[in-house]
Amino acid sequence: MKLVMAVIKPFKLDEVREALTSLGVEGLTVTEVKGFGRQKGHTEIYRGAEYAVSFLPKVKIEVAVKSALADRVIEAIQNAAKTGQIGDGKIFVVDLEKALRIRTGESDDDAL
């Protein structure tokens, strides 16, 4: 099993969700986050004063999938989240040692 985490632009969330649903992904977790990378933030004007915004709003998606499905999930996220502009985000993949569905007690692939 793999845990696929993606940090993307917020307005791309619906496209990514639709792409994952079409692959048969039945659940995901979404968190509103802030961060910066090469994009480096931007400046804004508030009450006439200019100030730097170092952390930009992003969305973090986490989805646990069977190992055999991981590459297709990564590709779907990449294609759906891509704008071609700086700040499109990142995808991280880690091995998932154990999964357990609390309600039924199912574990590992059956719990996904």
C-alpha positions in Angstrom: 0.0 0.0 0.0 1.0 3.6 -0.6 0.1 6.9 0.8 0.0 9.5 -1.9 0.2 13.1 -0.7 -0.2 16.1 -3.0 0.0 19.8 -2.3 -1.8 21.7 -5.0 -3.4 25.0 -5.9 -6.9 25.2 -4.2 -8.8 25.9 -7.4 -7.6 22.6 -8.9 -9.1 20.5 -6.1 -12.4 19.6 -7.9 -10.5 18.5 -11.1 -8.2 16.3 -9.0 -11.1 14.7 -7.1 -12.9 13.9 -10.3 -9.7 12.4 -11.8 -9.2 10.2 -8.7 -12.9 9.2 -8.6 -12.7 8.0 -12.2 -9.9 5.6 -11.2 -12.0 4.1 -8.5 -10.5 5.9 -5.5 -13.2 5.8 -2.9 -11.9 8.3 -0.3 -9.4 11.0 0.3 -8.5 13.5 2.9 -8.2 17.2 2.1 -6.6 19.8 4.3 -6.2 23.6 3.7 -2.5 24.4 4.3 -0.1 27.3 3.7 3.4 27.0 2.3 6.0 28.2 0.0 8.6 26.8 -2.4 10.1 28.3 -5.5 7.0 30.6 -5.8 8.4 32.5 -2.8 5.1 34.3 -1.9 4.0 37.7 -3.0 3.3 41.2 -1.8 -0.1 42.7 -0.9 -1.3 46.1 0.1 -3.3 46.5 3.2 -4.6 49.9 4.3 -2.1 51.6 2.1 0.9 49.6 3.4 2.7 47.0 1.4 3.7 43.8 3.1 5.1 40.4 2.1 2.9 37.3 2.2 5.5 34.5 2.6 3.1 31.5 2.8 0.5 30.9 0.1 -2.7 29.0 0.5 -2.6 25.5 -0.9 -4.6 22.3 -0.5 -3.1 19.0 0.7 -4.7 15.8 -0.5 -3.9 12.5 1.1 -5.1 9.2 -0.4 -4.2 5.6 0.6 -4.2 3.2 -2.3 -3.1 -0.3 -3.2 0.5 -0.4 -4.5 -0.7 -1.5 -8.0 -2.8 1.7 -8.3 -0.2 4.2 -7.1 1.4 5.1 -10.4 -2.0 5.8 -12.0 -3.1 7.9 -9.0 0.1 9.9 -9.3 -0.4 10.5 -13.0 -4.0 11.5 -12.5 -3.1 14.1 -9.9 -0.3 15.4 -12.0 -2.4 15.8 -15.1 -5.4 17.3 -13.2 -3.4 19.7 -11.0 -1.0 21.0 -13.7 -1.4 24.6 -14.9 2.1 25.0 -16.2 2.8 27.9 -13.9 5.1 28.1 -10.9 3.4 26.9 -7.7 1.6 23.9 -9.2 2.6 21.9 -6.2 4.3 18.6 -5.3 3.4 14.9 -4.9 4.9 12.7 -2.3 4.6 8.9 -2.0 5.4 6.9 1.1 5.0 3.2 1.9 1.9 2.5 4.1 2.7 -0.2 6.6 -0.8 -0.8 7.9 -4.4 0.4 7.4 -7.4 -0.5 9.5 -11.1 0.3 9.0 -12.3 1.1 12.5 -16.0 0.2 12.0 -15.5 -3.3 10.5 -11.9 -4.3 11.6 -10.9 -4.8 8.0 -7.2 -4.3 7.5 -4.7 -3.4 4.8 -6.0 -3.6 1.2 -9.5 -4.5 2.4 -9.6 -1.4 4.6 -8.9 0.9 1.6 
